[in-house]
Amino acid sequence: MQLVDEAESDIMKRKVLSGSVLSSCCDLVDEEHSVQALISLLNWYRAACHYGQEPSGITTPDIYYDIEDSETFAKVIVFVLQKADHIFRNILGLSASSNKEKILKLKNNPKWDSLKPLIKSFLRSTMHLVNHAADLEIIVFALTQLRVSIVFFAAFPDSLKKLIKLSVDLWVTGEGVLSQQAFLILKDISMVFNSECFDTCFINMYKAFLHDCDIPKADSDQLPFLRDSLVELCSQDMQKSYTKASVSIAQLAKLLKMALTTKNKEAVEKIQSGHYTNCVDLWVNFIAANIQDCDLQPLLYTIVQVINGVATLFIGPRYLLLRVKCIQWLNHISRTSGIFVPIASLVLDMLEYKTTNEGEKQEKKLEAVSAVKLPKNWLKSQNFQEQCIFSVIELLAVHFAQWSFHISFPELATIPVMRLKKFNERSTMEGLKRVVKRFIEQVELNIEFVQMKRDEAAFSPNDQQSTETFLQLEKRNKTAPYTQYYQSIIDKALGTKEKK
């Protein structure tokens, strides 16, 4: 028998699925793998998946399929979703690990002709259920079972394209387990099928991720998941992803160069858009995730230049949050790659922001306003002054924590300490002065410790190997007290962000 999508015939037999009929049909399918019973069951399943969308019912040329009650309705959906893949594989003699090549060879299997329309009906009905069901648990369950049957889509290219589109639409919502399951399907598609499918998944996810990326979205909880899952997809095919990242970063650099050279308003607005900053964020995290296993240094150097250019383009206190983000990117790249990236001058410039204490303490957090440009009245608030100094301390703490046992740490930290002391001399806010003083004391302890070990060292500065292994044992053991201090600042900063 063949499943069809035609309109209801004038003369038709109404076939009602009751609980007893369903039990009998399920037994025949489950125990005997009856194809005839499976056909009827899938027709009822299709009727259930389309419930509410096709008022005239689901039909074959002479049969109108209907379901008796809600309990039977739920049971037929659950049974087919749970059992269909296993039954298809058993009838066709396929194992759970069968790949797409085995599916494509099924055209030589005499059972394939009778089973192919049934598999296609199951896949299409399930996608329809996912697209139209109102119950989240049903949608997630259906997605999970589609993922189990993903290899069967090799025989139905058009359905595969629809599945990719549907999965991207669900993934980009960022709605918890639904978005996660949709991503797992996209990830499996990119692994199971050819490189063209990887390209399709990436392009659609990339466009969805960057589509209308404004600043409020950039601070929402969903974007980090979307970014991280896109990074995970890219990491599956490094050769293709390297090329895509290289082209994208080159475009970022070209836009930045135009903005820096011309100061054109439109070009500058493109740089400060959520689209641009989220694109930078994506490739920073891609490089950070793979730099230890792949040669990504050309990308690393280019993206560092782009980030420094963005920080140079947007100066002044109104761009505090964008500057902080730029420095966080540089710290992240430096920490994951082990390559020194200077950030001190970018950080210390924030000490020079001209602020007053005329305004009252704002109740709102700065992050809730904008990640690019703050309102002028906020520059007079106590919150803003505190944010400036705490950001300086946090960013330097991350930077110093990475290099606190390096042989050149005294030279690295001397100028920042001098600038912090100068700030403390002119500051009138006692609370902030205490915080800065405490930080200075710990950094000076760090300088003294490294300097003492340098004085005790028996090797020449030209001894590269000894220089690189300097204090590595102490670094692994984290025996110095200032390391706990740095970490406490970092943990506090991360904890604050998680709460937000």
C-alpha positions in Angstrom: 0.0 0.0 0.0 1.1 3.6 -0.7 0.8 6.6 1.6 -0.7 9.6 -0.3 -1.4 13.3 0.5 -4.6 13.7 -1.7 -7.8 15.4 -0.7 -10.7 13.4 0.8 -12.6 11.3 -1.6 -16.4 11.6 -2.0 -16.8 7.9 -1.1 -14.6 6.9 1.8 -14.4 4.4 4.6 -13.8 6.0 8.0 -11.1 4.0 9.9 -11.1 4.8 13.6 -8.1 4.0 15.9 -9.3 2.9 19.3 -7.2 1.8 22.2 -7.8 -1.9 21.5 -7.1 -1.6 17.8 -3.9 0.4 18.6 -2.7 -2.3 21.0 -3.3 -5.1 18.5 -1.6 -3.1 15.7 1.4 -2.3 17.9 1.8 -5.9 18.8 1.8 -6.9 15.1 4.4 -4.2 14.3 6.6 -4.8 17.4 6.7 -8.6 17.5 6.1 -9.7 13.9 7.3 -6.5 12.0 4.1 -6.6 10.0 4.4 -4.2 7.1 0.6 -4.1 6.7 0.1 -3.1 10.3 3.0 -0.6 10.0 1.3 1.1 7.1 -2.0 1.6 9.1 0.0 2.7 12.1 1.9 5.3 10.2 -1.3 6.6 8.6 -2.8 7.1 12.1 0.5 8.6 13.2 0.4 11.1 10.3 -3.2 11.9 11.2 -2.0 12.6 14.8 0.9 14.8 13.7 -1.3 16.9 11.4 -4.2 17.1 13.9 -5.7 20.6 13.7 -3.9 21.5 10.4 -6.0 19.3 8.1 -9.7 19.5 9.1 -10.8 17.0 6.5 -8.6 14.3 8.0 -5.8 12.2 6.6 -6.8 9.9 3.8 -5.8 7.2 1.4 -7.9 7.0 -1.7 -10.6 5.1 0.1 -9.9 5.4 3.8 -10.3 8.3 6.3 -8.1 7.8 9.3 -9.3 9.1 12.6 -8.4 8.7 16.3 -10.9 7.8 19.0 -9.7 9.8 22.0 -6.8 11.9 23.4 -5.2 8.9 25.3 -5.0 6.9 22.1 -3.8 10.0 20.3 -0.8 10.3 22.7 -0.1 6.6 22.6 0.2 6.3 18.8 2.6 9.3 18.7 4.8 7.9 21.5 4.8 4.3 20.2 5.8 5.4 16.6 8.5 7.8 17.8 10.0 5.2 20.1 9.8 2.2 17.8 9.8 3.3 14.1 13.6 3.6 13.7 14.2 0.2 15.3 11.5 -1.5 13.2 12.8 0.1 9.9 16.3 -1.1 10.6 15.2 -4.7 11.5 13.1 -5.1 8.4 16.0 -3.8 6.2 18.7 -5.7 8.1 20.5 -2.5 9.2 22.6 -2.1 12.4 22.4 0.9 14.6 25.8 2.0 13.2 24.8 1.9 9.6 26.1 4.9 7.6 24.7 6.9 4.7 26.5 4.7 2.2 24.5 1.6 3.4 21.3 3.6 3.1 22.0 4.7 -0.5 22.8 1.0 -1.4 19.3 -0.1 -0.2 17.9 0.5 -3.7 19.2 -3.0 -4.4 17.3 -4.4 -1.4 13.8 -5.8 -2.5 12.3 -4.6 0.8 13.3 -1.0 0.2 10.6 -0.3 -2.4 7.8 -1.1 0.0 9.5 0.5 3.0 10.9 3.7 1.4 7.5 5.6 1.4 6.8 4.5 5.0 10.2 5.9 6.1 9.6 9.1 4.2 6.2 9.5 5.7 7.6 9.0 9.2 10.3 11.6 8.8 8.0 14.2 7.2 5.2 13.6 9.7 7.7 14.0 12.6 9.1 17.2 11.2 5.6 18.5 10.9 4.9 17.6 14.5 8.1 19.4 15.6 7.1 22.5 13.6 3.5 22.7 14.8 3.2 21.0 18.2 2.5 23.2 21.2 3.8 20.9 23.9 7.6 21.4 24.5 8.2 17.9 25.8 6.6 16.4 22.6 8.8 18.6 20.4 12.0 17.7 22.2 11.1 14.0 22.2 10.3 14.1 18.5 13.6 15.9 17.8 15.5 13.3 19.8 14.0 10.5 17.7 14.6 12.3 14.5 18.3 12.5 15.5 18.3 8.7 15.9 17.0 8.3 12.4 19.2 10.9 10.9 21.0 8.5 8.5 17.7 7.7 6.7 17.6 11.3 5.4 20.4 10.3 3.0 17.6 8.8 0.8 15.6 12.1 0.9 17.7 15.1 0.1 14.7 17.5 0.0 13.6 16.4 3.4 17.2 16.8 4.7 17.2 20.5 3.5 13.9 21.1 5.3 15.3 19.4 8.5 18.3 21.7 8.4 16.1 24.8 8.1 13.8 23.6 10.9 16.7 22.8 13.2 18.4 26.2 12.6 15.1 28.0 13.4 14.8 26.0 16.6 18.5 26.4 17.5 18.6 30.1 17.2 15.8 30.6 19.7 18.3 29.7 22.4 15.4 28.1 24.4 17.2 25.6 26.7 16.8 21.9 25.8 14.9 22.6 22.6 17.8 24.7 21.2 20.3 22.1 22.4 18.5 19.2 20.7 18.2 21.2 17.5 22.0 21.8 17.6 22.8 18.2 18.1 20.8 17.4 14.9 22.8 20.0 13.0 26.0 18.7 14.4 25.1 15.1 13.4 24.1 16.2 9.9 27.5 17.9 9.4 29.3 14.8 10.5 27.1 12.1 8.8 26.7 13.7 5.4 29.1 15.3 2.9 31.0 18.5 3.2 28.2 20.3 1.3 25.9 19.7 4.3 28.6 21.1 6.6 28.6 24.2 4.6 24.8 24.5 4.5 24.6 24.0 8.3 27.4 26.5 9.0 26.1 29.2 6.6 22.6 29.0 7.9 23.7 28.9 11.6 26.1 31.8 11.0 23.5 34.0 9.3 21.0 33.2 12.0 23.5 33.9 14.8 24.4 37.3 13.3 20.9 38.3 12.1 19.8 41.5 13.7 22.4 41.1 16.5 21.8 44.2 18.6 23.4 45.1 21.9 20.6 43.8 24.2 20.8 40.4 22.5 24.5 40.4 23.0 24.1 40.6 26.7 21.4 38.0 26.9 21.8 34.5 28.2 21.2 32.8 24.8 24.0 34.3 22.8 26.9 32.5 24.6 25.2 29.2 23.9 24.7 30.0 20.3 28.3 31.2 19.9 29.7 28.2 21.7 27.7 25.7 19.7 28.7 27.4 16.4 32.3 27.1 17.6 31.8 23.4 18.3 30.4 22.9 14.8 33.3 24.7 13.2 35.8 22.6 15.2 34.5 19.5 13.5 36.0 20.5 10.1 39.1 22.7 10.8 40.2 22.9 7.2 36.9 24.4 6.0 36.4 26.5 9.1 39.9 28.0 8.9 39.0 29.3 5.4 35.7 30.7 6.5 37.3 32.3 9.6 40.1 33.8 7.5 37.6 35.4 5.0 35.4 36.7 7.8 38.2 38.2 9.9 39.7 39.8 6.7 36.3 41.4 6.1 36.3 42.7 9.8 39.8 44.1 9.2 38.7 45.8 6.0 35.7 47.5 7.6 37.9 48.6 10.5 40.6 50.0 8.3 37.9 52.0 6.4 36.5 53.3 9.7 39.9 54.3 11.1 41.0 55.9 7.8 37.9 57.8 6.9 36.1 58.2 10.2 33.0 57.9 8.1 29.9 57.8 10.3 28.3 54.8 8.5 31.6 52.8 8.7 32.0 53.6 12.4 28.4 52.6 13.1 29.1 49.2 11.5 32.1 48.6 13.8 30.1 49.4 16.9 27.1 47.3 15.8 26.2 44.0 17.5 26.7 42.3 14.2 30.4 43.2 14.1 31.2 42.7 17.8 29.4 39.3 17.9 31.4 38.2 14.8 34.6 39.2 16.6 33.5 37.3 19.7 32.7 34.2 17.6 36.1 34.0 16.0 38.0 34.8 19.2 36.3 31.8 20.8 36.9 29.6 17.8 40.6 30.5 17.9 40.8 30.0 21.7 39.1 26.6 21.5 41.5 25.2 18.8 44.8 27.1 19.1 46.5 24.3 21.0 45.7 21.7 18.4 45.9 23.6 15.2 48.1 26.2 13.5 45.9 29.2 13.9 48.5 31.8 14.6 47.8 33.8 11.3 44.2 34.1 12.4 45.3 35.0 16.0 47.6 37.8 14.9 44.9 39.3 12.6 42.1 39.2 15.2 44.4 40.8 17.8 45.1 43.6 15.4 41.3 44.0 14.8 40.5 44.1 18.5 43.3 46.7 19.2 41.9 48.7 16.3 38.4 48.7 17.7 39.7 49.8 21.1 41.7 52.6 19.4 38.7 53.7 17.4 36.4 54.0 20.3 38.1 56.0 23.1 36.7 57.9 26.0 34.6 57.0 29.0 31.3 56.5 27.1 32.9 53.4 25.4 34.0 51.8 28.7 32.1 48.6 28.2 33.3 48.1 24.6 36.9 48.7 25.8 36.4 46.2 28.6 35.1 43.6 26.1 38.1 44.2 23.8 40.5 43.6 26.7 38.6 40.5 27.8 39.0 39.1 24.3 42.8 39.8 24.3 43.1 38.2 27.7 41.2 35.1 26.6 43.3 34.7 23.5 46.5 35.1 25.5 45.5 32.7 28.2 44.4 29.9 25.7 47.4 30.3 23.3 50.1 31.0 25.9 51.2 34.0 23.7 51.9 37.3 25.4 49.3 39.9 24.3 50.0 43.4 25.8 46.8 44.9 27.4 48.2 47.1 30.2 48.1 50.4 28.2 44.5 49.7 27.1 43.5 49.0 30.7 45.4 51.9 32.3 43.9 54.5 29.9 40.6 53.8 31.8 42.2 55.4 34.9 42.4 58.7 33.0 38.7 58.9 32.3 37.5 62.3 33.6 34.6 61.6 36.0 32.8 63.5 38.7 30.8 62.5 41.7 27.9 64.8 41.1 25.3 62.1 40.3 23.6 59.7 42.6 24.3 56.0 42.6 22.4 54.4 39.8 20.3 51.4 40.6 20.7 49.9 37.1 23.8 48.1 36.0 25.9 49.6 33.3 25.6 46.4 31.2 21.9 46.8 31.0 22.2 50.0 29.0 24.6 49.3 26.2 27.7 47.4 25.4 29.0 50.2 23.2 28.0 53.7 24.2 26.8 54.9 27.6 24.5 57.9 28.2 26.4 61.0 29.2 24.6 61.4 32.5 25.9 58.0 33.6 29.5 59.3 33.5 28.6 61.4 36.6 27.3 58.5 38.6 29.1 56.7 41.4 28.4 53.4 39.6 30.4 54.4 36.7 33.4 55.4 38.7 33.3 52.1 40.6 32.9 50.2 37.3 36.0 51.9 35.9 38.2 51.0 38.8 36.9 47.5 39.4 37.2 46.7 35.7 40.9 47.9 35.8 41.6 45.6 38.7 39.8 42.6 37.2 41.4 42.9 33.8 44.9 43.4 35.3 44.3 40.5 37.7 43.6 38.1 34.8 46.6 39.4 32.9 49.0 39.2 35.9 47.7 35.8 37.0 48.8 34.4 33.6 52.3 35.9 33.8 52.9 36.1 37.6 55.7 33.4 37.5 57.3 34.6 34.3 60.9 35.8 34.5 60.0 39.2 33.1 57.1 39.9 35.4 58.9 42.7 37.3 59.2 44.7 34.0 55.7 43.8 33.0 54.1 45.1 36.2 56.3 48.1 37.1 54.5 50.7 35.0 51.0 49.5 35.9 51.9 49.8 39.6 53.3 53.3 39.1 50.1 54.4 37.3 47.9 52.8 40.0 49.8 54.6 42.7 49.4 57.9 40.9 45.7 57.3 40.6 45.5 56.6 44.3 47.2 59.9 45.1 44.6 62.0 43.4 41.5 59.9 44.1 39.1 61.2 46.7 37.0 58.0 47.0 38.3 56.2 50.1 36.5 52.9 49.3 38.1 52.7 45.9 41.5 53.8 47.2 41.5 50.8 49.6 40.8 48.4 46.8 43.5 49.8 44.6 46.0 49.9 47.5 45.4 46.2 48.3 45.9 45.3 44.7 49.2 47.3 44.5 50.5 45.5 47.6 49.9 42.1 46.1 51.4 42.9 42.8 54.5 44.3 44.6 54.8 41.0 46.5 54.6 39.3 43.1 57.4 41.5 41.8 59.6 40.9 44.9 59.1 37.1 44.7 60.1 36.9 41.0 63.0 39.3 41.5 64.3 37.2 44.4 64.2 34.1 42.3 65.9 35.8 39.5 68.7 36.9 41.7 69.2 33.3 42.8 69.1 32.0 39.3 72.4 30.5 38.1 71.7 30.6 34.3 72.3 33.4 31.8 69.4 35.4 30.3 70.6 34.0 27.0 69.7 30.4 28.2 66.3 30.2 26.5 65.4 26.8 27.8 66.1 27.7 31.4 64.3 31.0 31.0 61.2 29.2 29.7 61.2 26.7 32.6 61.8 29.4 35.2 59.4 29.0 38.2 57.3 26.4 36.4 57.2 24.1 39.5 56.0 27.0 41.6 53.5 27.9 39.0 52.0 24.4 39.0 51.8 24.3 42.8 50.6 27.9 43.1 52.5 28.3 46.3 52.8 32.1 46.3 50.0 33.9 48.3 49.4 36.5 45.6 48.1 33.8 43.3 45.2 33.2 45.6 44.5 36.9 45.6 44.4 37.1 41.8 42.2 34.1 41.6 39.8 35.5 44.2 39.3 38.7 42.1 38.8 36.6 38.9 36.3 34.3 40.7 34.4 37.2 42.1 34.2 38.8 38.6 33.0 35.6 37.1 30.5 35.0 39.9 29.0 38.5 39.4 28.6 37.8 35.7 26.9 34.5 36.3 24.4 36.1 38.6 23.5 38.7 36.0 
